[in-house]
Structure formats: C-alpha cells, structure tokens
C-alpha cells in the first residue's frame, strides 16, 4: 500500500514494515510465542518493530502509521518516546476500541472462523474510499483484499480489539501530523480535534477527495505532508 508514497519520497530513507502475518513478516501467533505474550496484541507488533529497528542500527525515526498502523505507531511512541522525532497518525483512531467497532471486529472474526475473510473486507472498496476514487484504485485494493488469509485478518482484528488507549502519544516533544481523507467515514475530524486539545502543536491536515486509504487514493498529496513532517522533525533535531 505504500509503494506509490515511497516513490514520491525517493530522497528520504523510508522503511515500511509488513504487519504480522502479512507480506514477509512472521505470523502474529509466531511472534506472540517469541515474546511470551499470551494473546493477540498491538504490543506484539510494537516489539517486532523495535527489534527490526535495533537489528539495522536505527535509533531515531519519524514514525507514521495509517489505520491499524496508526494504533501501532501511537503505542510504539508511548513505549519508546525517545526514539520518535516526529509522528504521523493517518486515518486512524488511537483510543481503545469503541463498542461499535468491536461489533464489526467480532463479525470479522466469525467470518474468518468460517474461512471467509474476504467477506469481512469486500465492502471496503465502496464504504472506505471516497466516492471519487477511481475504479483502478478500487480494483487494486480488492485484489489485495482477496489475498488476505483468515488467520492473519483474525489476528489483526483481535489485536485491535484488545488495544489500550494510546491518545497520549501525541504529547511527544516533536512535530505531530494528524492526517485524514476528507471522505473518511471511520476517522472523524472531531476525533483529531480532541487529540489536538491534548497536544496543541499537533497539526490537522485533510486531503480532499480521499477516503480511508489515502496512501492508495492520494499518494502524491500524502507524500507531500510526510515530507513536510520529516523536514520539520529534522530541523528540530539539528
């Protein structure tokens, strides 16, 4: 999902991480066993991210995450605040799961248990994107949704359902970007305004004509915001 954004940021060292059970990453269950964590948890992803950064000698980062990635980025920031020079929270909710979202996740878990993970996400190409989203982007998202395994999707949903409130992550001593697509029905401007009350230095930016998947829908516009955040964080560190 980040390939188009990365191509816009060729002058910056960008590291993207596959979530547990996706791409080249071990499954969430495997990582749980490695870390001795009893259940699916965002903490597992946080620990894996920290280990990855340690393994390649990175001690300071500008960190960003979209949707689930935002929850992980916020949790990482709370766990390792000294490593985070700037934070981008994109189309995400970083509080504890609300009852309405919990019901959606429980339904997804049921469908995964029945071996029907695609049925849990197939509507995302309509309800989670902007009405103006081109069909080719919808088709690209749908192709990826069809590849999701039941076990990987179930683990992610359970981890998000179990997550702790991480809203205090925005209080870091560094720039904070709160980005949302203007047509994102799952991430409201009001929720970002509440975060901004906790951290007045946080900046809210809306991308017109984008829904929840801004990295796919508007990669050039999102890359420009991330470049600005990186430059601001770098200037602060200088």
Residue pairs with C-beta under 8 A, 6 or more apart in sequence:
1 66
1 144
1 213
1 215
1 216
2 14
2 16
2 215
4 215
4 216
4 219
4 220
5 215
5 219
5 222
5 223
5 226
6 14
6 16
7 219
8 219
8 220
8 223
8 224
8 227
9 223
9 226
9 227
12 227
12 230
15 58
17 25
17 48
17 49
17 52
18 24
18 25
19 25
19 45
19 68
19 69
19 152
19 156
20 26
20 27
20 28
20 30
20 31
20 44
20 45
20 48
20 152
20 155
20 156
21 27
21 28
21 149
21 151
21 152
21 155
21 156
22 148
22 152
25 48
26 34
26 48
27 151
27 152
27 155
28 40
28 44
28 45
28 152
28 155
28 156
28 159
29 151
29 155
31 37
31 44
31 45
31 47
31 48
32 38
32 39
32 40
32 41
32 44
35 43
35 44
35 47
37 43
37 44
37 47
39 158
39 162
40 155
40 156
40 158
40 159
40 162
41 159
41 162
41 163
42 71
42 72
42 75
42 159
42 160
42 162
42 163
42 164
43 75
43 79
44 159
45 72
45 75
45 159
46 72
46 75
46 76
46 79
49 72
49 76
50 76
50 79
50 80
53 59
53 61
53 83
59 83
60 83
60 85
60 237
61 83
61 84
61 85
62 84
62 85
62 86
62 87
62 88
62 229
62 230
62 233
62 234
63 73
63 76
63 77
63 83
63 84
63 86
63 87
63 88
64 73
64 87
64 88
64 89
64 90
64 177
64 226
64 229
65 71
65 72
65 73
65 74
65 88
65 89
65 90
65 92
66 90
66 91
66 92
66 213
66 214
66 215
67 90
67 91
67 92
67 212
68 92
68 156
68 159
68 160
69 90
69 92
70 89
70 90
70 91
70 92
70 93
70 94
71 92
71 93
71 94
71 160
71 163
71 166
73 87
73 88
73 89
73 169
74 87
74 89
74 92
74 94
74 166
74 167
74 169
74 170
75 163
75 164
75 166
75 169
76 83
76 84
77 84
77 87
77 166
77 169
77 172
78 166
78 168
78 169
81 172
84 172
84 174
85 174
85 233
85 234
85 236
85 237
86 174
86 175
86 176
86 177
86 229
86 230
86 232
86 233
86 236
87 169
87 170
87 172
87 174
87 175
87 176
87 177
88 176
88 177
88 179
88 225
88 226
88 229
89 169
89 170
89 176
89 177
89 178
89 179
89 195
90 177
90 179
90 180
90 214
90 215
90 222
91 179
91 180
91 181
91 184
91 186
91 187
91 212
91 213
91 214
92 187
93 101
93 186
93 187
93 191
94 165
94 166
94 167
94 169
94 195
95 165
95 166
95 167
95 191
96 163
96 164
96 165
97 105
97 160
97 161
97 162
97 163
101 160
101 161
102 161
105 157
105 158
105 160
105 161
106 161
107 120
108 117
108 120
108 121
108 153
108 154
108 157
109 154
109 157
109 158
111 117
111 119
111 120
112 120
112 150
112 151
112 153
112 154
112 157
113 150
113 154
115 150
116 150
117 148
117 149
117 150
117 153
117 154
118 145
118 146
118 148
120 153
121 145
121 148
121 153
122 142
122 145
124 141
124 145
124 212
125 138
125 139
125 141
125 142
125 145
126 138
127 185
128 184
128 185
128 186
128 211
128 212
128 213
129 137
129 138
129 141
129 183
129 211
129 212
129 213
129 217
130 181
130 182
130 183
130 209
130 210
130 211
130 217
131 183
132 183
132 209
133 210
133 211
133 217
137 213
137 216
137 217
140 216
141 213
141 216
167 194
167 195
167 198
168 198
170 176
170 178
170 195
170 196
170 198
170 199
170 202
171 198
171 199
172 199
174 233
174 236
175 201
175 203
175 229
175 232
175 233
175 236
176 199
176 201
176 202
176 203
177 202
177 203
177 205
177 225
177 226
177 228
177 229
178 192
178 195
178 196
178 202
178 203
178 204
178 205
179 204
179 205
179 206
179 207
179 214
179 222
179 225
180 187
180 188
180 189
180 192
180 204
180 205
180 206
180 207
180 214
181 187
181 206
181 207
181 209
181 210
181 211
181 212
181 213
181 214
181 217
181 218
182 206
182 207
182 208
182 209
182 210
183 209
183 210
183 211
184 210
184 211
184 212
184 214
185 211
185 212
186 212
187 212
189 204
189 206
192 204
193 204
195 202
196 202
196 204
205 225
207 214
207 217
207 218
207 221
207 222
207 225
209 217
209 218
210 217
210 218
210 221
211 217
214 221
214 222
215 222
